[in-house]
Amino acid sequence: MANVIITGVLGQDGSNMAEFLLKNTRHNVYGMMRRSATPNYSNIDSFSGRSRFELVDGDLTDEISINRLVKVIKPKYFINFGANSFVGCSWDMPLQIFETNALGVIRCLEAIKIYKPKCRFYSAGSSEEFGDVDYCPQDILHPLKPRSPYGASKCTARHVVKVYRESYNIFAVHGILFNHEGVRRGGEFVTRKITKGVARIYDEVFHADKWRKRNGGCPKVQPLELGNLDAKRDWSDSEDFVQGVWLMLNQKKPKDYVLASGEAHSIREFVEAAFAHADFDGDWRGEGINEVYTNSKGRHEYPLVVVNPDFYRPAEVDLLMGDSSPIRKELKWKPKVSFQKLVEKMVDNDLKLLNCKIPA
Ligand code: G4F
């Protein structure tokens, strides 16, 4: 039995990692959370009462707190999922992004170097490091060509991990994670924004009594507003990824790997799959900022999705698709959830949160 520190434990990946370790190992899990006036504990509700789980205060921008935690807890593993992970806001707060995502990694590695040099460290890398890609699928050797302050901060973290590994012989790995989603995903990311939007529209339209009382005879639907529909991403399930991270941390020698599904789908395809699962039938009409995804089933036509250029980014990553064959072959990593299953799981969860169920 050993101690594990997980930063970002209230987020999607941190909470999935903590839950995975509590279920599958006998380790004590210390989940680090940042001080906030109104913290949201919903992602850890299912396990926060476990005796082997403890919430601890800390902040990646504050080395005193990181040093204290490593000195006192003496972790065997330090898993850094704490980050500002939203690419879209990284142009608005580039310094904060670097403080947390890049300098935060130096703070963790310095604390490990001084207080627990045998600790194994995981750094959450990102396919955003590849940016405007040179080839497809991208593997671990793909050049670093970030397109956002977020991507640049993750490239810095990658270099820092390599430097500490080679200079101090620390077991540190930087896993390159392509997009990964799930029922604990934050609502600002496009997948969850879509599945929450589908559930809201389903609730508005199919609970006819409710909306008729509110709006009169025909459905009044507030369409979902999205930005670039043509970007393509390689989406997987975060619960599959935390298992890959654990394999990386327990390999013999530290080596970086890519985690990815190997499939690319556009935002448009995600929209279609999510609405189809909730029994909508849509058509794309118009072009560019005038494009609309219109419900064409039943008596009424109404817009399900419209384009809002406010959600465009100053620079876009058009296509991400990863090659994860090395970790599948060498560490026997096997993801379970397909793109279609992921979409269905997220839509079902958001419908359930609104007490809606698709009729069988
Ligand atoms: O869901 P997103 O915000 O994720 P993004 O930027 O790909 O980043 C995620 O994956 C990275 C790994 O590749 C992680 F490192 C990172 O932390 C994060 O988890 O946006 C996906 C795509 C983009 O092309 C964006 O322009 O969706 C497009 N998009 C279109 N409309 C939108 C929207 N994105 C958001 N967030 N909101 C929209 O309305």
Boltz pocket constraint, residues with backbone or C-beta under 6 A from the ligand:
constraints:
  - pocket:
      binder: B
      contacts: [[A, 84], [A, 85], [A, 86], [A, 87], [A, 88], [A, 125], [A, 126], [A, 127], [A, 128], [A, 177], [A, 178], [A, 179], [A, 180], [A, 188], [A, 189], [A, 190], [A, 191], [A, 193], [A, 225], [A, 226], [A, 227], [A, 228], [A, 229], [A, 231], [A, 232], [A, 233], [A, 267], [A, 311], [A, 312], [A, 313], [A, 316], [A, 317], [A, 320]]
      max_distance: 6.0
